[in-house]
């Protein structure tokens, strides 16, 4: 059977990690509209990370937490803990590049093996 260019990429492999990024909204910005803006960028963020991380990226989800905070959790695959940290940093940087109305002065990043 011939390979076709429009087939889906192979499923990610390797140990799974979650990388949770906690963000505060800028003063005067409620998390609801900021969350909605992130959701509109969902495909852009996914495409960028799939391009940059390839099979190490599973996906992400975002949620509003409290009155001024958001969390975005990335699911990543990595061969080592160090690779997971590097991939999580790239994911957090991609999010920061595309996020609007978030205060980047107090970003928290938590990485856990699953």
N, C-alpha and C positions, 0 to 999 in steps of 0.2 A: 504494500500500500504506500503511495507517495506521501511525503510530508508536505503540508500546506502552510503557507505563511500566515494564514489567518486562524490558526489553531491556538487554543489557550496555552499559556505557559505551563510548565510542569508544576505540580503542587509543591509548596515549600517543604524542605526536609530538614532534619536535625533537631536538637533539643529546642524546646519552645520557651520563650521569655516574654514577659509582659513588661512594657516600659510605660509607666504612668507619668504624664506631664501635668502638673498642677499650675494653673495660670490665674492671675487676678485680672479682672476687668479694669480698664482705665476708669478713673474717677468720673462719675456721671454717666457711665454706661452700664446698663443692667445686663446680667448674663443672658437673658432670653434672646435679645437681638444679636449679641455677639455669637451665641451658640448657633443661631439661624445662619449667620454669615459663614461660620465654619462648616455647617452642613452643606451650604451651597458650594463650598470649595472642596468637598469630600473627594470628588473624582480627580480634581487637580492634584490634591495631596497624594492620593493613592497612585496615580500615574507617575508622579515624580519619584515616589519611594520605590515603586516597582522597577522603574528605570535605574535608580541609583543602587538599590539593594538586591534586585533580582529575586532569586528564590529564598532570600532571607526575610522577605516581608510577607506577612499574612494579611494584615489589614489593620484598621483602627476604628475606634468608636469614641464619641464625645458625650459628655453629660454636664449639665449644670449642677453645681454643688454650692448650696448656700445662697447668700444674697449678692455676692460679687465674685464668685469663683467658678472656674470650669476645670474639668479634667479631661484629658485625652489619653486613651490607653492604646498603645501600639502593640500588636502581637508580632513578634519577630522570631526568627530561627537563627541559631548561631552554633558554631562548633565549640567555641570556648566562651567563658565568662567575659574575657577581654573583647572578643568579637561582638558579644551582645552589647557591651557598653559603647563600643564604637558605633554600632548600628543605631542604638538608642539616641546617641548624640546627634547623628545625622537626621533621624526622624524628628527630634525636638527642634533642630535647626530649620528643617523644612517647614514645620508648623509655625515657628516664629516668623519665618519669611512671609508666609501667606496670611497669618492671623491679623485681623484688624481690631482695634480698640482693646488690646490686651496690654497690661503692664508687665513688661519683661524684666523689671528690676528684682522680682522675687520669684522666679520660676523654680519649681522643685521637680526633680526627676528621680523616680524610684524604679529600679529594675529588679525583677524577681524571676527566678527560674520556676517553671511550672511543672 
